Amino acid sequence: MPPHVESSSSDDDGPATRLFHRRRSVHRLLGGRKVADILLWRNRNLSAGILAGATLVWFLFDVVDYNVVTLLCHIALLGMLLLFIWSNTAPLFDRRPPQIPEVIVSEKAFREIAQTTQYKLAHFVSILYDIACGKDLKKFLMVIGSLWVLAIVGDTCSFTTLLYVGFLCAFTLPPLYERYETEVDHLVAKGGEDLKKFYEKVDSNVLNKIPRGPVKTKVR
């Protein structure tokens, strides 16, 4: 299914396109808050630090084959050792011992998170059910093809690598698209038209020749 594009008139280059009928900026589409600032590298130090941390985690788990339990135990040991040294040497330098802040999450916040998660999950399952029932043959074939490709990719690399690749794409694709927005929109619109023509050929030569049973009408 080709991406939705929206066209607007232009004097020199012909119609310009906007992906997914987009009327807002990339920053607004990503939420317009701190997460969007991080993904679009508004704060370069914070974004680079998070990306470096994710790279370190991927390196430890996928390259060095570090165990999760071992890593957590080593982190806890290091933290306890540092707290022990700090708390015992603080009086020698007229310093206050370390204070661990209490992080309190209210019951209301937990309830809102649970309700949002339940709503998103129910909506996602409903969409999958409609696609699996074959109400939209195009979407059904796209999902089947995507799952098949994902299964092949998952067979060639680990789950940690897949997560890291997704994390890397989230930190690179949005800022690149924001920088080269016009060029990307033009290429996607052209590719969408070619994909639409290809689907029309497949639909007329293959899909329409598939025998289907009679459609039963509901009796009221």
Summary of the structure (lengths in Angstrom):
residues: 220
radius of gyration: 25.6
end to end distance: 35.1
largest distance: 87.5
contacts: 456
relative contact order: 0.11
helix: 68%
strand: 4%
